[in-house]
Amino acid sequence: GQFALANRAILLPLMVISQAVTHVYVCEASRMIREKNRALPNLVQSTAWQLALVGGGLSLSAALLGPLLFTTIFGQKWAVAGTIVPLLAVSGFAQFVGGPLNQILVLTREEGRKFGMNLLGVICIALVFWVTSQARMSGMHATACYAATVLFVQSLYVSQSFRVAKQQVKKWEDETARNNGAPVSRSLAA
């Protein structure tokens, strides 16, 4: 119960904002893809920075105020939830940034890559729960492992989002070169 309350308290405000950003980002990215706009990687990067700034501020505020607010609002019996809020603020921040950005994988028809990353995330989280349980780690240590794992998985999403946007531009450039009769580059790595 303590983990669930703390996690909801962190994620709810972050996800409300994140959903709004996702809608704007997806609309803009869709338009750029339709128009084959080579500034697509810039959109991904600028969105990442904006999300990092807003999410960082919100997560830092939650991490600093959470322990105090939980006991004040919910009472002393929920003090443990307040102590894990700073750890969950890390995973909340990661989800706040990675969630909207990874939509580029669907927009560029890289659903298989997104599915693979989702599967990796589920496996990693399941492993964290299993390992921390087997090692009889404290709730605080288990939460720290969970937060670190979410940060890792979401970092992969962000990295793949940048990469896919650059690869998409490279595909457009190669397509243009082919149509103009110029030699086509073989490398899609950016």
C-alpha positions as CSV (number, residue, x, y, z in Angstrom):
1,G,0.0,0.0,0.0
2,Q,2.8,2.4,0.9
3,F,4.5,1.9,-2.5
4,A,1.2,2.2,-4.5
5,L,0.2,5.4,-2.7
6,A,3.6,7.0,-3.2
7,N,3.8,5.9,-6.8
8,R,0.3,7.3,-7.6
9,A,1.1,10.5,-5.9
10,I,4.2,11.0,-8.0
11,L,2.8,9.7,-11.3
12,L,-0.6,11.3,-11.4
13,P,0.4,14.9,-11.8
14,L,3.3,14.0,-14.0
15,M,1.2,11.9,-16.3
16,V,-1.5,14.5,-16.7
17,I,1.0,17.0,-18.0
18,S,2.8,14.3,-20.0
19,Q,-0.4,13.3,-21.8
20,A,-1.0,16.9,-22.9
21,V,2.6,17.2,-24.2
22,T,2.3,13.8,-25.9
23,H,-0.7,15.0,-27.9
24,V,1.0,18.1,-29.1
25,Y,4.3,16.2,-29.9
26,V,2.5,13.5,-31.8
27,C,0.6,16.0,-33.9
28,E,3.7,17.9,-34.7
29,A,5.8,14.8,-35.4
30,S,3.1,13.4,-37.6
31,R,2.9,16.6,-39.6
32,M,6.7,16.6,-40.0
33,I,6.7,12.9,-41.1
34,R,4.0,13.6,-43.7
35,E,5.9,16.5,-45.0
36,K,9.3,14.7,-44.8
37,N,10.6,17.6,-42.7
38,R,14.3,17.0,-42.0
39,A,14.0,18.9,-38.7
40,L,12.3,15.9,-37.1
41,P,15.4,15.1,-34.9
42,N,15.3,18.7,-33.7
43,L,11.7,18.3,-32.6
44,V,12.6,15.1,-30.7
45,Q,15.5,16.9,-29.0
46,S,13.7,20.1,-28.1
47,T,10.8,18.1,-26.7
48,A,13.2,16.0,-24.7
49,W,14.8,19.2,-23.2
50,Q,11.4,20.8,-22.4
51,L,10.2,17.6,-20.8
52,A,13.4,17.2,-18.8
53,L,13.1,20.8,-17.5
54,V,9.5,20.6,-16.5
55,G,9.7,17.0,-15.3
56,G,12.9,17.7,-13.4
57,G,11.3,20.6,-11.6
58,L,8.2,18.7,-10.7
59,S,10.1,15.6,-9.6
60,L,12.6,17.6,-7.6
61,S,9.7,19.3,-5.8
62,A,8.1,16.0,-5.1
63,A,11.3,14.5,-3.8
64,L,11.9,17.4,-1.5
65,L,8.4,17.9,-0.2
66,G,7.0,14.4,-0.4
67,P,8.3,13.1,2.9
68,L,6.9,16.1,4.8
69,L,3.6,16.2,2.9
70,F,2.8,12.5,3.2
71,T,2.8,12.6,7.0
72,T,1.0,15.9,7.1
73,I,-1.8,14.9,4.6
74,F,-2.1,11.1,5.2
75,G,-0.9,10.8,8.8
76,Q,2.0,9.1,10.5
77,K,1.0,5.6,9.3
78,W,1.9,6.6,5.7
79,A,5.3,8.0,6.6
80,V,7.0,5.1,4.8
81,A,5.3,6.2,1.6
82,G,6.7,9.7,2.1
83,T,10.3,8.3,2.5
84,I,10.1,6.5,-0.8
85,V,8.8,9.4,-2.7
86,P,12.2,10.8,-3.6
87,L,13.2,7.4,-5.1
88,L,9.9,7.2,-7.1
89,A,10.4,10.8,-8.3
90,V,13.4,9.4,-10.3
91,S,11.3,6.8,-12.0
92,G,8.4,9.3,-12.5
93,F,10.8,11.8,-14.1
94,A,12.1,9.1,-16.4
95,Q,8.6,8.1,-17.5
96,F,7.6,11.7,-17.9
97,V,10.4,12.2,-20.5
98,G,10.5,8.8,-22.1
99,G,6.8,8.2,-22.5
100,P,6.0,11.0,-24.9
101,L,9.2,10.7,-26.9
102,N,8.9,7.0,-27.6
103,Q,5.7,7.7,-29.7
104,I,8.1,8.5,-32.5
105,L,8.7,4.7,-32.8
106,V,5.0,4.2,-33.7
107,L,4.9,7.2,-36.0
108,T,7.9,5.9,-38.0
109,R,6.5,2.4,-38.1
110,E,9.0,1.0,-35.7
111,E,6.3,-0.8,-33.7
112,G,8.4,-3.9,-33.5
113,R,11.3,-2.0,-31.9
114,K,8.8,-0.4,-29.4
115,F,7.3,-3.8,-28.6
116,G,10.8,-5.2,-28.0
117,M,11.6,-2.4,-25.6
118,N,8.3,-2.8,-23.8
119,L,9.1,-6.5,-23.4
120,L,12.6,-5.7,-22.1
121,G,11.1,-3.2,-19.6
122,V,8.6,-5.8,-18.3
123,I,11.3,-8.4,-18.0
124,C,13.7,-6.0,-16.2
125,I,11.0,-4.9,-13.7
126,A,10.0,-8.5,-13.1
127,L,13.6,-9.4,-12.5
128,V,14.0,-6.5,-10.1
129,F,11.0,-7.6,-8.0
130,W,12.2,-11.2,-8.0
131,V,15.8,-10.4,-7.2
132,T,15.0,-7.9,-4.4
133,S,12.5,-10.4,-3.0
134,Q,15.0,-13.3,-3.1
135,A,17.7,-11.1,-1.6
136,R,15.2,-10.0,1.1
137,M,16.0,-6.4,0.5
138,S,14.2,-3.7,2.4
139,G,11.4,-1.9,0.8
140,M,13.6,1.2,0.5
141,H,16.3,-0.8,-1.3
142,A,13.8,-2.6,-3.5
143,T,12.2,0.8,-4.5
144,A,15.7,2.2,-5.3
145,C,16.3,-0.8,-7.6
146,Y,12.9,-0.3,-9.2
147,A,13.5,3.4,-9.8
148,A,17.0,2.7,-11.3
149,T,15.5,0.1,-13.6
150,V,12.8,2.4,-14.8
151,L,15.4,5.1,-15.4
152,F,17.5,2.7,-17.4
153,V,14.6,1.5,-19.6
154,Q,13.3,5.0,-20.2
155,S,16.8,6.1,-21.1
156,L,16.8,3.4,-23.7
157,Y,13.5,4.8,-25.1
158,V,14.9,8.3,-25.3
159,S,18.1,7.1,-27.0
160,Q,16.0,5.0,-29.5
161,S,13.7,8.0,-30.1
162,F,16.7,10.2,-31.1
163,R,18.1,7.4,-33.3
164,V,14.8,6.6,-35.1
165,A,14.3,10.3,-35.9
166,K,17.7,10.5,-37.4
167,Q,17.3,7.2,-39.3
168,Q,14.0,8.5,-40.7
169,V,15.7,11.6,-42.1
170,K,18.4,9.4,-43.6
171,K,15.8,7.3,-45.3
172,W,14.2,10.5,-46.8
173,E,17.6,11.7,-48.0
174,D,18.4,8.3,-49.6
175,E,15.0,8.3,-51.2
176,T,15.6,11.7,-52.6
177,A,19.0,10.7,-53.8
178,R,17.6,7.6,-55.5
179,N,14.9,9.7,-57.2
180,N,17.6,12.1,-58.5
181,G,19.9,9.3,-59.6
182,A,22.6,10.0,-57.0
183,P,24.5,7.2,-55.1
184,V,22.8,6.2,-51.9
185,S,24.6,5.9,-48.6
186,R,24.4,2.4,-47.0
187,S,24.7,3.5,-43.3
188,L,21.5,4.2,-41.4
189,A,23.3,4.7,-38.1
190,A,23.4,8.3,-37.1
